[in-house]
């Protein structure tokens, strides 16, 4: 899915493996700082996208309800958007 020279965008500070995995395949990590309250800055994440972006990581902690960034805007059906 990701090749040498591609871009992998993700919120930072998050799981340490994202930049390591990108670099392992020769991709360019594109970390986007979290907002001061710990939420992901979706506008900034979208701003780093380019023609070589292959993966955008939108993660949340594996244990629901713990830590910053556990809430997300929801659509009318209740799913995260």
PLY file of the C-alpha trace (Angstrom):
ply
format ascii 1.0
element vertex 81
property float x
property float y
property float z
element edge 80
property int vertex1
property int vertex2
end_header
0.00 0.00 0.00
2.85 2.40 0.81
6.00 2.62 -1.29
9.27 4.48 -1.15
8.62 8.22 -1.47
4.94 8.03 -0.48
3.59 9.99 2.48
1.95 8.67 5.65
0.03 11.33 7.61
-0.92 10.92 11.27
-1.59 12.89 14.43
1.41 13.29 16.75
1.91 12.51 19.63
0.36 9.10 19.17
1.58 5.54 18.68
5.36 5.54 18.21
5.17 2.87 15.50
3.64 5.14 12.83
6.80 7.05 11.90
8.96 3.96 12.32
6.79 1.86 10.01
6.69 4.62 7.39
10.45 4.98 7.44
10.94 1.20 7.23
9.43 1.19 3.73
11.05 4.48 2.68
7.90 6.56 3.05
7.88 10.13 4.34
6.25 10.48 7.77
3.96 13.52 8.03
3.21 14.07 11.73
0.54 16.64 12.62
0.64 18.06 16.18
-2.35 17.49 18.42
-4.48 20.42 19.50
-3.69 21.88 22.95
-6.59 19.91 24.46
-5.21 16.62 23.08
-7.66 16.21 20.19
-6.55 15.58 16.64
-6.39 18.64 14.39
-8.33 17.35 11.40
-7.91 20.57 9.41
-4.13 20.39 9.80
-4.20 16.68 8.95
-6.05 17.43 5.72
-3.58 20.25 4.95
-0.60 17.86 4.77
-2.25 15.64 2.16
-0.65 15.59 -1.25
-0.48 13.51 -4.40
1.90 11.00 -2.79
-0.17 10.54 0.39
-1.21 6.90 0.58
-2.27 6.53 4.20
-3.94 8.87 6.68
-4.07 7.43 10.18
-7.05 8.58 12.23
-6.66 6.67 15.46
-8.08 6.73 18.92
-6.97 4.84 22.01
-7.81 1.15 22.03
-9.66 1.50 25.32
-12.74 3.64 24.76
-13.19 6.52 27.17
-9.56 6.79 28.26
-7.13 9.57 27.45
-7.24 12.57 25.13
-8.79 12.28 21.70
-11.37 9.70 22.66
-14.30 11.72 21.37
-15.03 12.51 17.76
-17.69 14.36 15.83
-20.51 12.03 14.92
-22.78 11.80 11.94
-26.55 11.40 12.24
-26.16 7.62 12.47
-23.80 7.92 15.47
-20.60 6.89 13.64
-17.41 8.91 13.91
-16.73 11.17 10.96
0 1
1 2
2 3
3 4
4 5
5 6
6 7
7 8
8 9
9 10
10 11
11 12
12 13
13 14
14 15
15 16
16 17
17 18
18 19
19 20
20 21
21 22
22 23
23 24
24 25
25 26
26 27
27 28
28 29
29 30
30 31
31 32
32 33
33 34
34 35
35 36
36 37
37 38
38 39
39 40
40 41
41 42
42 43
43 44
44 45
45 46
46 47
47 48
48 49
49 50
50 51
51 52
52 53
53 54
54 55
55 56
56 57
57 58
58 59
59 60
60 61
61 62
62 63
63 64
64 65
65 66
66 67
67 68
68 69
69 70
70 71
71 72
72 73
73 74
74 75
75 76
76 77
77 78
78 79
79 80
